Amino acid sequence: MHSEDIKKDLKLNFKEFYEGGISALSENKYNLAVAVFFKAIAVLSDLKIYTMLGTLPKNHNERFMILNTKFKPMYTIVSVSYTHLTLPTKRIV
């Protein structure tokens, strides 16, 4: 797959997850909204990593490691978002 195809796919994935999060919120499905919005954030992180480094992380651990070492401000956003994702629903809402 070519670089531009990968970027296009990542952008389409982001759009799908973001719109899914909006939809879930409108239906008061907060657990789903948080999970899907995090996926959108993760895809944006992957797009940044791919654009700047030419590689895609294999999993969350690798994504966090790359963000922490190369893109510290993004790491802060993603790690805080991930923390909220893993909290019980009553603490999120």
C-alpha positions as a Python dict, from the first residue, in 0.01 Angstrom:
ca = {
    (1, 'M'): (0, 0, 0),
    (2, 'H'): (131, 346, -89),
    (3, 'S'): (189, 621, 164),
    (4, 'E'): (-97, 837, 35),
    (5, 'D'): (-336, 540, 48),
    (6, 'I'): (-244, 473, 410),
    (7, 'K'): (-298, 840, 500),
    (8, 'K'): (-631, 843, 317),
    (9, 'D'): (-744, 528, 502),
    (10, 'L'): (-643, 678, 837),
    (11, 'K'): (-836, 997, 762),
    (12, 'L'): (-1143, 795, 662),
    (13, 'N'): (-1113, 588, 980),
    (14, 'F'): (-1092, 904, 1188),
    (15, 'K'): (-1404, 1046, 1022),
    (16, 'E'): (-1595, 722, 1081),
    (17, 'F'): (-1498, 701, 1448),
    (18, 'Y'): (-1564, 1071, 1510),
    (19, 'E'): (-1908, 1054, 1348),
    (20, 'G'): (-1978, 735, 1544),
    (21, 'G'): (-1890, 914, 1866),
    (22, 'I'): (-2124, 1202, 1781),
    (23, 'S'): (-2400, 954, 1702),
    (24, 'A'): (-2347, 764, 2027),
    (25, 'L'): (-2359, 1088, 2225),
    (26, 'S'): (-2684, 1190, 2060),
    (27, 'E'): (-2831, 858, 2175),
    (28, 'N'): (-2696, 902, 2531),
    (29, 'K'): (-2469, 598, 2488),
    (30, 'Y'): (-2183, 741, 2687),
    (31, 'N'): (-1967, 428, 2720),
    (32, 'L'): (-1978, 380, 2346),
    (33, 'A'): (-1912, 748, 2279),
    (34, 'V'): (-1602, 752, 2499),
    (35, 'A'): (-1465, 434, 2340),
    (36, 'V'): (-1527, 552, 1985),
    (37, 'F'): (-1389, 901, 2046),
    (38, 'F'): (-1075, 741, 2189),
    (39, 'K'): (-1043, 535, 1871),
    (40, 'A'): (-1066, 860, 1673),
    (41, 'I'): (-787, 1009, 1887),
    (42, 'A'): (-576, 695, 1842),
    (43, 'V'): (-619, 712, 1463),
    (44, 'L'): (-513, 1079, 1463),
    (45, 'S'): (-207, 977, 1664),
    (46, 'D'): (-129, 706, 1411),
    (47, 'L'): (-167, 955, 1127),
    (48, 'K'): (80, 1193, 1294),
    (49, 'I'): (325, 911, 1362),
    (50, 'Y'): (297, 780, 1007),
    (51, 'T'): (330, 1125, 852),
    (52, 'M'): (635, 1218, 1058),
    (53, 'L'): (811, 882, 1097),
    (54, 'G'): (680, 664, 813),
    (55, 'T'): (569, 382, 1041),
    (56, 'L'): (249, 271, 1211),
    (57, 'P'): (242, 148, 1571),
    (58, 'K'): (152, -218, 1613),
    (59, 'N'): (-50, -170, 1933),
    (60, 'H'): (-140, 74, 2213),
    (61, 'N'): (187, 17, 2397),
    (62, 'E'): (395, 101, 2093),
    (63, 'R'): (174, 403, 2017),
    (64, 'F'): (222, 535, 2373),
    (65, 'M'): (597, 474, 2360),
    (66, 'I'): (637, 660, 2029),
    (67, 'L'): (417, 947, 2141),
    (68, 'N'): (600, 974, 2474),
    (69, 'T'): (942, 990, 2311),
    (70, 'K'): (867, 1183, 1990),
    (71, 'F'): (543, 1378, 2042),
    (72, 'K'): (514, 1459, 2413),
    (73, 'P'): (215, 1700, 2387),
    (74, 'M'): (14, 1438, 2196),
    (75, 'Y'): (120, 1174, 2447),
    (76, 'T'): (-32, 1380, 2727),
    (77, 'I'): (-365, 1410, 2545),
    (78, 'V'): (-379, 1044, 2445),
    (79, 'S'): (-276, 911, 2785),
    (80, 'V'): (-534, 1126, 2966),
    (81, 'S'): (-800, 1013, 2716),
    (82, 'Y'): (-702, 650, 2768),
    (83, 'T'): (-728, 695, 3145),
    (84, 'H'): (-1084, 824, 3105),
    (85, 'L'): (-1165, 533, 2875),
    (86, 'T'): (-1067, 284, 3143),
    (87, 'L'): (-1262, 450, 3427),
    (88, 'P'): (-1600, 309, 3529),
    (89, 'T'): (-1890, 477, 3350),
    (90, 'K'): (-2032, 649, 3658),
    (91, 'R'): (-1703, 834, 3701),
    (92, 'I'): (-1701, 939, 3334),
    (93, 'V'): (-2054, 1077, 3318),
}
